[in-house]
Amino acid sequence: MKDLIVFLKDKFPTIDVENENILESLDSFEVFTLVAALEEEYKISIPMDDISPENFNSKESINTLIGKLLK
């Protein structure tokens, strides 16, 4: 989780990582930029169906999604 927090703060300094609603704090371009950056960093492919508030509303939910996709 620490690596994810550092990654988010480094790549997206405007994102409040402690915010419980990360997805809502981004515009649509920033959402796709975040998804692309996560895919590149973690060598995963995030399906469109997984780009949802429940998967991006907090650092914990993003971490859970990444863990699921890495399996």
C-alpha positions as CSV (number, residue, x, y, z in Angstrom):
1,M,0.0,0.0,0.0
2,K,2.9,2.4,0.8
3,D,4.2,2.0,-2.8
4,L,0.7,2.9,-4.2
5,I,0.5,6.0,-2.0
6,V,4.0,7.2,-3.1
7,F,3.0,6.5,-6.7
8,L,-0.2,8.4,-6.5
9,K,1.4,11.4,-4.8
10,D,4.3,11.5,-7.3
11,K,2.2,11.1,-10.5
12,F,-0.9,13.0,-9.3
13,P,0.1,15.6,-6.8
14,T,-3.4,17.2,-7.1
15,I,-5.1,14.0,-5.8
16,D,-5.9,14.0,-2.1
17,V,-4.8,10.4,-1.4
18,E,-6.6,10.5,1.9
19,N,-9.8,11.6,0.2
20,E,-12.4,8.8,0.4
21,N,-13.7,9.7,-3.1
22,I,-10.7,9.9,-5.4
23,L,-12.7,9.2,-8.5
24,E,-15.1,12.0,-7.9
25,S,-12.2,14.5,-7.4
26,L,-10.9,13.8,-11.0
27,D,-12.2,15.0,-14.3
28,S,-12.6,12.4,-17.1
29,F,-9.2,13.0,-18.6
30,E,-7.5,12.6,-15.2
31,V,-9.4,9.3,-14.7
32,F,-8.1,7.9,-17.9
33,T,-4.6,9.2,-17.1
34,L,-4.7,7.6,-13.7
35,V,-5.9,4.3,-15.2
36,A,-3.2,4.3,-17.9
37,A,-0.5,5.2,-15.3
38,L,-1.7,2.3,-13.0
39,E,-1.7,-0.1,-15.9
40,E,1.8,0.9,-16.9
41,E,3.2,0.9,-13.3
42,Y,1.7,-2.4,-12.3
43,K,1.7,-4.1,-15.7
44,I,-2.0,-4.8,-15.6
45,S,-5.0,-4.2,-17.8
46,I,-8.0,-2.5,-16.0
47,P,-11.2,-3.5,-17.7
48,M,-13.7,-0.6,-18.4
49,D,-16.2,-2.4,-16.1
50,D,-13.7,-2.0,-13.2
51,I,-13.4,1.8,-13.6
52,S,-16.1,2.5,-11.0
53,P,-16.5,4.5,-7.8
54,E,-16.3,1.3,-5.7
55,N,-12.9,0.5,-7.2
56,F,-11.5,4.1,-7.1
57,N,-13.1,5.7,-4.1
58,S,-10.0,5.3,-1.9
59,K,-6.4,4.2,-1.9
60,E,-7.6,0.9,-0.2
61,S,-10.0,0.1,-3.0
62,I,-7.4,0.9,-5.7
63,N,-5.0,-1.3,-3.9
64,T,-7.6,-4.1,-3.7
65,L,-8.3,-3.8,-7.5
66,I,-4.6,-3.9,-8.3
67,G,-4.2,-7.0,-6.1
68,K,-7.1,-8.7,-7.9
69,L,-5.8,-8.0,-11.3
70,L,-2.3,-9.1,-10.5
71,K,-3.5,-12.7,-9.7
